Amino acid sequence: MPEYTISTQSGRDWPDMPAGDLSSYLLPKSLQCKIVDDSEGLVFRAGKATVSVYWELAGTWYIDIEGSESSGSADLIAAEIAQQLGVATGEQAVQYKVTD
């Protein structure tokens, strides 16, 4: 199960994002996704994968992807979430793969 963290390239904390509507900022636009939960964090399904995105530690978003077709497809989902987070906040996002 691939896991990722997303931080700002500058090392600064992320700007505040309103809870309860994270899908409008984080849901990959290139995939057909079904939202499971969009309250404290974001949980959605993309194909066979279940993706959880939530605030982990100060300055860090955490992504957990279960059931992805491959490590490469999980990497692409995480990369798109990081890119969209950067666009939504005006920060340069950097993703790190934690486990595979």
URFENVEN-V900113 format. One record per run of one state. SS is the DSSP state (2 for helix, 1 for strand, 0 for the rest). FROM is the first residue (numbers start at 0). TO is the last residue. If there is no record, write none. Layout:
SS:FROM:TO
SS:FROM:TO
This chain:
0:0:0
1:1:7
0:8:21
2:22:25
0:26:31
1:32:37
0:38:40
1:41:45
0:46:47
1:48:56
0:57:58
1:59:65
0:66:69
2:70:88
0:89:91
1:92:98
0:99:99
